[in-house]
Amino acid sequence: MGSSTRTRFASGSGAKPNPSAFDSLNRHYVSGVSTSRQPQSKRRVSWVDITEIAGRDPLDQEGSIRSILTTHVVPPDAVESRERIECDLVVNCLGAWSPVFSAKVGISDVTEPTRRQICMVSVQHEDANRIQELHSLGMVVDPSDLYFHPEGNDILAGYSIPDEAPGFDFDYDGEAFFREHIWPRLAECSSVFERCKHVRGWSGLYAVTPDRSGIAGPVAGFTNLFEAHSFTGRGVMQSYGIATALAEWIDRGSTSSSIAMLNRDRFSDPSKWLVEDLHI
Ligand SMILES: Cc1cc2nc3c(=O)[nH]c(=O)nc-3n(C[C@H](O)[C@H](O)[C@H](O)COP(=O)(O)OP(=O)(O)OC[C@H]3O[C@@H](n4cnc5c(N)ncnc54)[C@H](O)[C@@H]3O)c2cc1C
């Protein structure tokens, strides 16, 4: 790395050039990117523009981050500062927003951002032992594609609505989601769930690919661009393995892990798809 450049990551971690960086990691938005020509018809990412978003409330009660993540526009009054960073290496790990970055460097992505909801459910059963039994089960995936596991005194239950239209949307349907999608499946699953109550819930975005598996590795045609995103509903579980393998690839120029199968090139040949059948 040249002394006048800094390696930065186009990621949720963003970039911040001072020691208080970890106070406000999510307030640094990659708002622009530039590529330049390289030998052998390749390109490199030359620089990214970082916009620091004003506000210090980690709960983001003013909603500026939420608004930016659904509209991709930083309102002028939300700008704290701007910085242009030269890039030695860039990793696109923007989750459901990775296609936005890809598009800016000219790559057509297969990933679709798709809303997924989950909620806490209070189980009202006279026999406390029956509820305790749930704790020995770990996470349950029901044949109806409902999934749940104990969470404190309640259970956490989710269901991925199959015909949910793609889009950048965090609205949670609340009680209606529980009544229509969660409760009937719980009640069908076990009589323990006949009486239960919606406590609260939330929604987030899955980054969904055609085979429902993630995308990781070097981006073809670029000399300094890697990616690791689109892990649908399994990104937390896969994060350690993916990060370790990608770090090895970046450091050594190759990887000994099976991460190579996650390269985006597979989408041009359906026989190379890594189809995940479980719809959760
Ligand atoms: C309801 C729900 C339940 C889930 N349950 C599970 C589970 O049980 N187990 C499991 O393994 N996974 C689960 N997942 C999936 C898991 O959350 C994701 O796969 C994982 O978070 C993906 O991680 P990521 O780092 O790739 O992307 P993300 O966690 O989405 O991180 C991307 C980050 O990029 C930021 N960003 C976007 N655009 C920009 C930009 N231009 N500049 C800077 N930053 C930007 C975003 O703010 C975000 O913080 C669930 C997801 C949802 C929605």
The ligand as an SDF file (V2000), in Angstrom:
LIG
                    3D

 53 58  0  0  0  0  0  0  0  0999 V2000
  -35.6010  -10.9010   10.2980 C   0  0  0  0  0  0  0  0  0  0  0  0
  -34.2580  -11.4790   10.0150 C   0  0  0  0  0  0  0  0  0  0  0  0
  -33.8420  -12.6110   10.7000 C   0  0  0  0  0  0  0  0  0  0  0  0
  -32.5920  -13.1810   10.4440 C   0  0  0  0  0  0  0  0  0  0  0  0
  -32.1910  -14.2840   11.1570 N   0  0  0  0  0  0  0  0  0  0  0  0
  -30.9580  -14.8230   10.9310 C   0  0  0  0  0  0  0  0  0  0  0  0
  -30.5040  -15.9570   11.6770 C   0  0  0  0  0  0  0  0  0  0  0  0
  -31.2000  -16.4980   12.5470 O   0  0  0  0  0  0  0  0  0  0  0  0
  -29.2710  -16.4450   11.3990 N   0  0  0  0  0  0  0  0  0  0  0  0
  -28.4540  -15.9040   10.4420 C   0  0  0  0  0  0  0  0  0  0  0  0
  -27.3470  -16.3840   10.2390 O   0  0  0  0  0  0  0  0  0  0  0  0
  -28.8660  -14.8280    9.7350 N   0  0  0  0  0  0  0  0  0  0  0  0
  -30.0940  -14.2840    9.9420 C   0  0  0  0  0  0  0  0  0  0  0  0
  -30.5270  -13.2090    9.2020 N   0  0  0  0  0  0  0  0  0  0  0  0
  -29.7060  -12.7600    8.0720 C   0  0  0  0  0  0  0  0  0  0  0  0
  -28.5620  -11.9070    8.5180 C   0  0  0  0  0  0  0  0  0  0  0  0
  -29.0340  -10.8290    9.3010 O   0  0  0  0  0  0  0  0  0  0  0  0
  -27.8590  -11.3870    7.2640 C   0  0  0  0  0  0  0  0  0  0  0  0
  -27.5410  -12.4520    6.3870 O   0  0  0  0  0  0  0  0  0  0  0  0
  -26.5840  -10.6750    7.6850 C   0  0  0  0  0  0  0  0  0  0  0  0
  -26.8880   -9.5890    8.5220 O   0  0  0  0  0  0  0  0  0  0  0  0
  -25.8620  -10.1710    6.4520 C   0  0  0  0  0  0  0  0  0  0  0  0
  -24.7030   -9.5210    6.9140 O   0  0  0  0  0  0  0  0  0  0  0  0
  -23.9400   -8.5180    5.9860 P   0  0  0  0  0  0  0  0  0  0  0  0
  -22.8190   -7.9740    6.8070 O   0  0  0  0  0  0  0  0  0  0  0  0
  -23.6430   -9.1790    4.6760 O   0  0  0  0  0  0  0  0  0  0  0  0
  -24.9910   -7.3720    5.6410 O   0  0  0  0  0  0  0  0  0  0  0  0
  -25.7380   -6.3690    6.6340 P   0  0  0  0  0  0  0  0  0  0  0  0
  -25.7650   -6.9280    8.0260 O   0  0  0  0  0  0  0  0  0  0  0  0
  -27.0310   -6.0190    5.9920 O   0  0  0  0  0  0  0  0  0  0  0  0
  -24.7610   -5.1250    6.6510 O   0  0  0  0  0  0  0  0  0  0  0  0
  -24.7180   -4.2400    5.5450 C   0  0  0  0  0  0  0  0  0  0  0  0
  -24.4770   -2.8700    6.1410 C   0  0  0  0  0  0  0  0  0  0  0  0
  -24.1720   -1.9640    5.0820 O   0  0  0  0  0  0  0  0  0  0  0  0
  -24.6860   -0.7070    5.4480 C   0  0  0  0  0  0  0  0  0  0  0  0
  -24.7510    0.0950    4.2140 N   0  0  0  0  0  0  0  0  0  0  0  0
  -25.6310    0.0070    3.1820 C   0  0  0  0  0  0  0  0  0  0  0  0
  -25.3410    0.8810    2.2050 N   0  0  0  0  0  0  0  0  0  0  0  0
  -24.2140    1.5320    2.6210 C   0  0  0  0  0  0  0  0  0  0  0  0
  -23.3830    2.5320    2.0330 C   0  0  0  0  0  0  0  0  0  0  0  0
  -23.6330    3.0340    0.8120 N   0  0  0  0  0  0  0  0  0  0  0  0
  -22.3330    2.9770    2.7580 N   0  0  0  0  0  0  0  0  0  0  0  0
  -22.0450    2.4620    3.9730 C   0  0  0  0  0  0  0  0  0  0  0  0
  -22.7780    1.4980    4.5740 N   0  0  0  0  0  0  0  0  0  0  0  0
  -23.8450    1.0420    3.8960 C   0  0  0  0  0  0  0  0  0  0  0  0
  -26.0320   -1.0120    6.0690 C   0  0  0  0  0  0  0  0  0  0  0  0
  -26.4240    0.0300    6.9120 O   0  0  0  0  0  0  0  0  0  0  0  0
  -25.6670   -2.2820    6.8800 C   0  0  0  0  0  0  0  0  0  0  0  0
  -25.2720   -1.9430    8.1760 O   0  0  0  0  0  0  0  0  0  0  0  0
  -31.7530  -12.6180    9.4510 C   0  0  0  0  0  0  0  0  0  0  0  0
  -32.1680  -11.4640    8.7570 C   0  0  0  0  0  0  0  0  0  0  0  0
  -33.4070  -10.9000    9.0340 C   0  0  0  0  0  0  0  0  0  0  0  0
  -33.8420   -9.6830    8.2610 C   0  0  0  0  0  0  0  0  0  0  0  0
  1  2  1  0
  2  3  1  0
  2 52  2  0
  3  4  2  0
  4  5  1  0
  4 50  1  0
  5  6  2  0
  6  7  1  0
  6 13  1  0
  7  8  2  0
  7  9  1  0
  9 10  1  0
 10 11  2  0
 10 12  1  0
 12 13  2  0
 13 14  1  0
 14 15  1  0
 14 50  1  0
 15 16  1  0
 16 17  1  0
 16 18  1  0
 18 19  1  0
 18 20  1  0
 20 21  1  0
 20 22  1  0
 22 23  1  0
 23 24  1  0
 24 25  2  0
 24 26  1  0
 24 27  1  0
 27 28  1  0
 28 29  2  0
 28 30  1  0
 28 31  1  0
 31 32  1  0
 32 33  1  0
 33 34  1  0
 33 48  1  0
 34 35  1  0
 35 36  1  0
 35 46  1  0
 36 37  1  0
 36 45  1  0
 37 38  2  0
 38 39  1  0
 39 40  1  0
 39 45  2  0
 40 41  1  0
 40 42  2  0
 42 43  1  0
 43 44  2  0
 44 45  1  0
 46 47  1  0
 46 48  1  0
 48 49  1  0
 50 51  2  0
 51 52  1  0
 52 53  1  0
M  END
$$$$
